[in-house]
């Protein structure tokens, strides 16, 4: 449990961003699904399932981009010749 708390603290901004994205995605998905199906239960099911999977994927997508940025920064730092 402590590991989860530490992970949440370290990624607080990203988790908030992911949460807001999730809420917007659910709202849009529910409206689109209802417009297509005309069925409230089907639209709610679709609007909860797909955005939930997308929110998890988005979190890991952001983590991968952060990792790539750190690698680029490290490579750029290694490429700078030292004066020593």
C-alpha positions in Angstrom: 0.0 0.0 0.0 2.9 2.4 0.7 4.2 1.8 -2.8 0.8 2.9 -4.2 0.8 6.0 -2.1 4.3 6.9 -3.1 3.4 6.4 -6.8 0.4 8.6 -6.4 2.4 11.3 -4.7 5.1 11.2 -7.4 2.5 11.4 -10.2 -0.1 13.7 -8.6 -0.4 16.2 -11.5 -0.5 13.4 -14.1 -3.2 11.6 -12.1 -5.3 14.7 -11.9 -4.8 15.3 -15.6 -5.8 11.7 -16.3 -8.9 12.0 -14.1 -10.1 15.2 -15.8 -9.5 13.5 -19.2 -11.5 10.5 -18.0 -14.5 12.6 -16.9 -14.6 14.5 -20.2 -14.2 11.3 -22.2 -17.1 9.6 -20.3 -19.3 12.5 -21.0 -18.6 12.7 -24.7 -18.8 8.9 -25.1 -22.2 8.8 -23.3 -23.6 11.4 -25.5 -22.3 9.8 -28.7 -23.4 6.3 -27.6 -26.9 7.5 -26.7 -27.2 9.4 -30.0 -26.2 6.2 -31.9 -28.1 3.6 -29.9 -31.0 5.6 -28.3 -30.6 3.2 -25.4 -29.6 4.7 -22.0 -28.2 1.5 -20.6 -26.1 0.7 -23.6 -24.8 4.2 -23.8 -23.8 4.1 -20.1 -22.1 0.8 -20.4 -20.1 1.9 -23.5 -19.3 5.2 -22.0 -17.8 3.7 -18.8 -16.0 0.7 -20.4 -14.1 2.4 -23.3 -12.9 5.6 -21.4 -11.7 3.5 -18.5 -9.4 1.5 -20.7 -8.4 4.7 -22.5 -7.6 6.5 -19.2 -5.3 3.7 -18.1 -3.6 3.7 -21.5 -3.3 7.5 -21.4 -1.5 7.3 -18.0 1.1 4.9 -19.4 1.4 6.9 -22.6 2.3 10.0 -20.6 4.8 8.0 -18.5 6.5 6.8 -21.8 6.7 10.4 -23.1 8.3 11.5 -19.8 10.8 8.7 -20.0 11.7 9.6 -23.6 12.2 13.2 -22.6 14.5 12.3 -19.8 16.5 10.1 -22.2 16.8 12.9 -24.7 18.0 15.3 -22.0 20.6 12.8 -20.8 21.8 12.2 -24.4 22.1 15.9 -25.0 24.0 16.4 -21.7 26.4 13.6 -22.7 27.0 15.2 -26.1 28.2 18.5 -24.6 32.0 18.4 -24.4 33.4 19.1 -21.0 35.9 21.9 -20.4 37.9 19.9 -17.8 
